[in-house]
Amino acid sequence: MGTPDRADPGADPWFPFSPCTVAGCLPRRPAAAGAVRRAARWAALAAVLPAGVALSPVVRRLAPARRTRLLRWWCGAIAAALGVRVRVTGRAVAGPALVVANHVSWLDVPLLAAVAPGRMVAKREVGRYPLLGRAAARGGTLFIDRERLRSLPGTVAEVASALRAGSTVVAFPEGSTRCGRGRGPFRGALFQAALDAGVPVQPVAIRYRAHGTAQGAGATDTAEAVDTRAAFVGDDTLAASLYRVAAARGLVAEVTVLPPLPHGAHPDRRALAAAAREAVEAVLGVETAPETGGREVVAGADRRPPPPHGRQPAAA
């Protein structure tokens, strides 16, 4: 969930790694809202965010239907407080499911929680975040230690158990955030949990756009094009990213909930992961450049080193 990776990809070629960088992917002169509007957003966020965390012990005691409604409202209120317009297409499947989405920003988390409330899968570092870490733990987040591959089977079993118990589980199978212009492979490990639990997989596509905010070369992408202001990549900090989103003018988040992939439609986790990624790509596509011969391009990309000779992926 929503934190850039700073680990050296050469240390472990199978550690989730994003090629996106702050210098290469984020806009140099983003279109900004006025000072009064920015101040109003900070005031709204200061009211909405702590209130939700403080009330979470009470909300957990409510009936599931009411708890879900309040969670949807709170997460939607976070986006509204930040001035982000949200467009949702499609509807989440009723009942337990593994919801999987491409990953651009920490903002993906409240967006998905507003559309498909469930238990999030996040890396363990998120649990140490001030305020947000406590909210994540209280919300039933399933933490994964990505640096210890030996712990992965236990995490998969924990996710499968949550699914069997009737929970919806939300995961980002790319394993790291990208700027939104390109996407990484969907790793198959967590898809095994859906197979073991006998539940469908619900792909979701997330895209951030600029609405009428282009102000010349380097300002943002053209109006209605992919907008990278919400991206949380490279050496970016949570504070800097939060400030950028709160100051953004014309930022639109598009969330497309795609038809579920029914249990049994794909023979194994790799095929299931590939099918989910293809469904997301069908909505988002990829950005290409003529000089690359049509290959996928990510601005500012640093190519990942090849794996050591003879080494095989340990937990795909």
C-alpha positions, 0 to 999 in steps of 0.5 A: 500500500502506497509507499515508494520502494527505495531498496536496491533492486540489485540486492534481490531481483525479485523484490518489488521495484518501480522504475519511476522517479520523482525527477522523471515522472512528476510534473515540474510546474503543476497547476495549483489551486489558490491559497484560500482553496488550499487552506480550506482543503487542509482544514477539511482534511484536519477534521475528517482524518483524525475524526475517522481514526478516533471513531474507528473503535466505535465503528467496529462494533456496528452492524456490518452494513452500517460499518461499510456505509460509514467507511465508504463515506469517510474514505470518500470524504478524504478525497473530497477534502483534498479537492479530488473529483472521483469518477467511478464506473462499475460495481464491486461484486457482492460477497467475498472477493480478492480485489486487485488494482494497479498502484499509483498512490497512497490515495488509491487506498481510500479510493478503493475503500470507498468503492470496495471496502475490505481488508487491505494488504499492505507492507509492514512499514505502513503499520509504523506510520503515525496516525495512518498506521494505527488506522490501518491496523484497526481496519484489519489490514493484513501486513506483508513482510516483502523482505522475508520470502519465507513469510509469504506462504503464511501471508497467503494463508492468512489472506485465504482465511480472511476470504473464507471468513467472508471478507473482501481483501484488497491488494496491489499485486504490482508490489510497488507504486508507479506513476500511472503512465505504465504498469508492472507485472501482477505477481501471482502469490496472493492470487493463490489465496483466491484459488484456495478460498474459492472466491472470484478476483475483481480487477480494478483500474485506477487512473488520475487525470488532469481536467482542464489544467494544462499550462504549457510544456512541463506543467502537467499532461494535456487536459484529460490525459494521464496526470502524475501529480498523485503519484507516490514514487521514487524518493518522494515523501508522504508529506510532499505527496500529500501537499502536492495532492492538496494543492492540485487544481483539476485532479480527477481520479477515475476508478473502473471496477471490472467484471469479476474473474470467477473461481475456476476460470483460470487453472493457476495463479499465474494465469489468474494474475495475467488475466487480471492484469490484462483486464486492467490494461484493456482499460488503461492501456500503456504510453508508447513513444515512436523511438522505442518501436512501440515498447512501453515507456515510463518517464524517467525509468531506470532499467532493472538489472537482470537476475543472476544467472540461473536464479529463478523467481522465489514467489511469483 
